[in-house]
Amino acid sequence: MEAQQATPAGSGLGSRRHDGADRMAVALETRKIALVEKAAAFARETLDPTQWAMAERVIAEFYEHVPPADVAERSPRDLCGAALSLWRFAERRRQGQAKIRVFDPNPNADCWSSPHTVVEIVNDDMPFLVDSVTGTINGSNRIVHLVIHPILTVARDHDGRLRDIREPGIRESWMQVEISPSHRADLAPLGESLAVRAVPAARAAR
């Protein structure tokens, strides 16, 4: 008589759940790819043709490591605007300088929106910068909802103007952090706190 192998109870259900999760992950990744492509197309509609190539590179680098679920419900306009916002903020920076701003994107003035207050930082690449920044934000009783942190190799002229994103060049940390909404009066103090605490702490840890 042949021995029969027992099937663990619930194993079929577990397999179906796993398959369902895999399909959902694939669907989210596919949606992210489509949205990022649409964001790049939106950039081409709004920018001068001389800026298209770098804008597409910035958008691709900006969203490369962002979890698909964090962009799946956003519009191409907002995805494009967020990436180009950080690009424009990084247009001029001298090596060793930390550029920091905290703001609420205005759909009319900035051409994009976010449900959260936004922190943007452009700095020399250094370890522990994300930890220092998020620690300072959390210490101010705010919640960090999303961190987008591409590390880019850039070429700048002697005045610090951004000329290209390419090797060889200077490695920079570009960061956009979405945090819990803040009152307008609180934006500047948070920026000052990040400049005084977070960036120096990361620099000291190198």
C-alpha positions in Angstrom: 0.0 0.0 0.0 1.4 3.3 -1.0 2.0 5.9 1.7 0.1 9.1 1.2 1.8 12.4 1.9 -0.3 14.6 4.2 -1.0 18.2 3.1 -0.8 20.7 5.9 -4.1 22.3 6.8 -4.4 25.7 5.3 -1.5 25.3 2.9 -3.6 25.9 -0.2 -5.1 29.1 1.4 -1.6 30.3 2.2 -0.4 29.7 -1.3 -3.3 31.6 -2.8 -2.6 34.5 -0.4 1.0 34.5 -1.5 0.1 34.5 -5.2 -2.4 37.3 -4.6 0.3 39.4 -2.9 2.7 38.7 -5.7 0.1 39.9 -8.3 -0.6 43.0 -6.3 3.1 43.8 -6.1 3.5 43.4 -9.8 0.5 45.5 -10.5 1.8 48.3 -8.2 5.2 48.2 -9.9 3.6 48.3 -13.3 1.5 51.3 -12.3 4.6 53.1 -10.9 6.5 52.6 -14.1 3.5 54.0 -16.1 3.1 57.0 -13.8 6.8 57.9 -13.9 6.7 57.7 -17.7 3.7 60.0 -17.7 5.5 62.3 -15.3 8.4 62.5 -17.8 6.0 63.2 -20.6 4.4 66.0 -18.5 7.9 67.5 -18.1 8.4 67.5 -21.9 5.1 69.4 -22.3 6.1 72.1 -19.8 9.9 72.5 -20.3 12.1 73.9 -23.1 13.4 71.0 -25.3 17.0 71.8 -24.2 15.9 70.6 -20.7 14.2 67.4 -21.6 17.1 65.0 -21.3 18.2 66.2 -17.8 14.6 66.4 -16.6 13.9 62.8 -17.7 17.1 61.7 -15.9 16.2 63.6 -12.7 12.7 62.0 -12.7 14.0 58.5 -13.3 16.7 58.8 -10.6 14.3 60.5 -8.2 11.7 57.7 -8.2 14.0 54.7 -8.8 14.0 53.4 -5.2 10.6 54.8 -4.1 8.2 52.1 -3.1 5.4 51.8 -5.7 2.7 52.1 -3.1 4.0 55.6 -2.2 3.4 56.9 -5.8 0.5 54.8 -7.0 -2.2 57.2 -6.0 -0.5 60.4 -7.2 -1.0 62.2 -10.5 1.7 62.5 -13.1 1.6 66.3 -12.6 2.4 66.0 -8.9 5.1 63.4 -9.5 6.7 65.6 -12.1 6.4 68.7 -9.9 8.0 67.0 -6.9 11.0 65.8 -8.9 11.5 69.1 -10.7 11.1 71.0 -7.5 14.2 69.4 -6.0 16.0 69.7 -9.3 15.4 73.5 -9.4 16.4 73.8 -5.8 19.7 72.1 -6.6 20.4 74.3 -9.6 23.1 76.2 -7.7 25.1 75.0 -4.8 28.8 75.3 -3.8 30.6 72.2 -2.5 30.4 72.1 1.3 27.2 74.1 1.3 24.0 72.6 2.7 20.8 73.9 1.0 17.7 73.4 3.1 14.1 74.6 2.7 10.8 73.7 4.3 7.6 74.6 2.4 4.0 73.6 1.5 3.8 73.3 -2.3 1.2 75.6 -3.8 -0.7 74.1 -6.8 -0.9 77.5 -8.5 2.6 78.9 -7.8 4.6 75.6 -7.7 2.4 73.6 -10.2 2.2 70.6 -7.9 0.7 69.7 -4.6 1.3 67.4 -1.6 -0.8 66.4 1.3 2.2 67.0 3.5 4.7 69.7 4.3 7.9 69.2 2.3 11.6 69.4 3.4 14.2 69.6 0.6 17.9 69.2 1.2 20.8 69.3 -1.2 24.2 68.5 0.4 27.5 66.7 -0.1 26.9 63.0 0.1 27.7 61.7 3.6 26.7 58.8 5.8 24.0 59.2 8.5 22.4 62.2 6.8 19.0 60.6 6.5 19.2 59.4 10.2 20.2 62.9 11.4 17.4 64.6 9.3 14.6 62.2 10.3 15.8 62.2 13.9 15.6 66.0 14.0 12.2 66.0 12.4 10.9 63.4 14.8 12.3 65.3 17.7 10.2 68.3 16.7 7.0 66.1 17.2 6.4 65.7 13.5 5.9 62.5 11.6 8.0 61.5 8.6 5.7 60.1 5.9 8.1 59.6 3.0 11.8 60.0 2.3 13.1 60.2 -1.3 16.9 60.3 -1.3 18.7 59.9 -4.6 22.5 60.1 -4.6 23.5 61.8 -7.7 26.9 62.5 -9.3 26.8 66.0 -10.8 29.0 68.4 -12.7 28.9 72.1 -11.6 30.8 75.1 -12.9 33.0 77.3 -10.7 29.9 79.3 -9.5 28.2 76.1 -8.4 25.6 76.0 -11.3 24.4 72.6 -12.2 25.6 71.6 -15.6 25.0 67.9 -15.8 24.2 64.7 -14.0 27.0 62.3 -14.9 30.3 60.6 -14.1 32.9 61.9 -13.2 31.7 64.5 -10.9 30.7 65.3 -7.3 28.5 63.0 -5.4 25.6 64.8 -3.8 22.8 63.9 -1.6 19.4 65.2 -2.8 16.6 64.6 -0.3 12.9 65.3 -0.3 11.1 64.4 2.9 7.3 64.6 3.4 6.3 65.3 7.0 3.1 66.0 8.9 1.5 69.3 7.8 2.9 72.3 9.7 1.7 75.8 10.4 3.4 78.5 8.2 5.0 80.1 11.2 6.7 76.8 12.0 8.4 76.2 8.7 11.4 78.5 9.1 12.3 77.3 12.6 12.3 73.7 11.4 14.6 74.6 8.5 17.0 76.4 11.0 16.9 73.4 13.3 17.9 71.1 10.4 20.7 73.4 9.4 22.0 73.8 13.0 21.6 70.2 14.1 21.0 67.6 11.5 23.6 68.4 8.8 26.4 69.2 11.3 25.7 66.0 13.2 26.0 64.0 10.0 29.2 65.8 9.0 30.7 65.1 12.4 29.9 61.4 12.1 31.9 61.0 8.8 
